[in-house]
Amino acid sequence: MLELTINQKKHSLDADPNMPLLYALRDIAQLTGTKFGCGLGQCGACTVHVDGTPVRSCLTPLAAVTGKAITTIEGLASGEGLHPLQQAWVDNNVPQCGYCQAGQLMSAAALLKQKPSPSDKDIDTYMQGNICRCGTYPRIKKAIKQAAVQMQEVK
């Protein structure tokens, strides 16, 4: 039995320590917001935070995250309201098919923690590992900038 902290809640999972975190999240913990994309860590759809750092959950074995804080898209917002990024995504009609959006949001959240007022270049550089087959990159950038402003106003 592995003990994991997912979205600030303790979970006991009966799983192989070598199982990718993605499968444990989706199939055992029933947190299906994190998506399987490529299985190679190249598309970013499976991005979650481990101790605040974005990781590709399709490549991360459970043994590597035991005792660490895991945050999925389901845990991005605190309380009943949306996280400012989630609200900006809605305001800017970012999702088209929506499949990559959980990973996009998790990467964007990590970016804004690291750089609260990112430049266009910062956004392009930080988000380059997240692929959107629908090509909503301009809307993603606009939403990140909007959320950055809103998050600065709250401070």
C-alpha positions in Angstrom: 0.0 0.0 0.0 1.4 3.4 -1.0 0.5 6.5 0.9 0.2 9.6 -1.4 -1.0 13.1 -0.7 -3.1 14.2 -3.6 -4.8 17.6 -3.6 -4.1 17.9 0.2 -5.8 14.6 1.0 -4.2 11.4 2.0 -4.8 8.4 -0.3 -3.8 4.8 0.3 -3.3 3.2 -3.1 -2.8 -0.5 -3.7 -0.4 -0.1 -6.6 3.0 -1.1 -7.9 5.6 1.5 -7.0 6.7 1.5 -10.6 3.2 2.3 -11.9 3.1 5.8 -13.6 1.5 8.4 -11.5 -1.0 9.1 -14.3 -2.6 5.7 -14.1 -2.8 5.8 -10.4 -4.5 9.2 -10.5 -7.0 8.2 -13.2 -7.6 4.5 -12.5 -7.2 4.1 -8.8 -7.8 7.6 -7.2 -10.5 8.3 -9.9 -9.1 11.8 -10.6 -9.7 11.8 -14.3 -8.9 15.5 -15.1 -5.3 14.6 -15.8 -5.2 13.2 -19.4 -3.1 10.7 -21.2 -1.7 12.2 -24.3 1.4 10.7 -25.8 2.8 8.5 -22.9 6.2 9.9 -23.7 6.2 13.1 -21.6 6.3 15.3 -24.7 2.8 16.7 -25.1 2.1 18.0 -21.5 -1.5 16.7 -21.3 -0.6 14.7 -18.1 1.1 17.6 -16.3 0.6 17.7 -12.5 2.5 19.4 -9.7 4.8 17.5 -7.4 5.8 19.7 -4.5 4.9 22.6 -6.7 7.0 21.6 -9.6 5.3 20.6 -12.9 6.0 17.0 -13.9 4.7 14.7 -16.6 2.7 12.1 -14.7 2.9 9.6 -17.5 6.7 9.2 -16.9 6.7 9.6 -13.1 6.6 6.4 -11.1 4.7 6.3 -7.8 7.8 5.5 -5.9 9.2 9.0 -6.9 6.2 10.8 -5.4 5.6 9.0 -2.1 5.7 11.5 0.7 5.4 14.5 -1.7 2.5 16.8 -2.3 0.7 16.1 -5.6 -1.6 18.6 -7.1 -3.9 17.8 -10.1 -6.2 20.0 -12.0 -9.0 19.0 -9.5 -6.9 20.6 -6.8 -5.8 23.8 -8.6 -8.6 25.9 -7.1 -9.0 26.3 -3.4 -12.5 26.5 -2.0 -15.6 26.7 -4.2 -14.4 29.4 -6.7 -12.2 28.9 -9.7 -8.5 29.6 -9.7 -7.8 32.9 -11.5 -6.3 30.9 -14.4 -9.4 28.7 -14.7 -11.5 31.9 -14.8 -9.3 33.5 -17.4 -9.5 30.3 -19.5 -13.3 30.7 -19.4 -13.3 34.4 -20.0 -11.1 34.0 -23.1 -12.8 30.9 -24.5 -9.4 29.1 -24.4 -10.5 25.4 -24.8 -11.5 24.2 -28.2 -11.5 20.4 -27.8 -10.3 20.8 -24.3 -8.1 17.7 -24.1 -4.8 19.4 -23.4 -6.2 22.1 -21.1 -5.6 20.4 -17.7 -1.9 20.2 -18.5 -1.9 23.7 -20.0 -3.4 25.1 -16.8 -1.1 23.2 -14.5 2.0 24.4 -16.5 0.6 28.0 -16.5 0.0 27.8 -12.7 3.7 26.8 -12.2 4.8 29.6 -14.5 2.9 32.2 -12.5 4.3 31.0 -9.2 7.8 31.3 -10.7 7.2 34.5 -12.6 4.1 36.4 -11.4 4.4 39.0 -14.3 5.6 36.9 -17.2 6.6 38.5 -20.5 5.4 37.0 -23.9 8.8 35.3 -24.2 8.5 33.9 -20.7 5.1 32.4 -21.6 6.3 31.0 -24.9 9.4 29.5 -23.3 7.7 28.0 -20.3 4.6 26.7 -22.2 6.5 25.2 -25.1 6.3 21.7 -23.7 2.5 21.7 -23.8 1.0 20.9 -27.2 -2.5 22.1 -28.2 -3.6 20.3 -31.4 -6.4 22.9 -31.8 -3.8 25.7 -31.8 -5.4 27.9 -29.1 -2.0 29.3 -28.2 -2.9 33.0 -28.6 -5.9 32.5 -26.3 -3.7 30.6 -23.8 -1.2 33.5 -23.7 -4.0 36.0 -23.3 -5.5 34.1 -20.4 -2.2 33.7 -18.7 -1.6 37.4 -18.9 -5.1 38.1 -17.6 -4.7 35.7 -14.7 -1.3 37.3 -13.9 -2.9 40.7 -13.6 -5.7 39.4 -11.4 -3.4 37.5 -9.2 -1.2 40.6 -8.7 -4.3 42.7 -7.8 -5.3 40.2 -5.1 -1.9 40.4 -3.4 
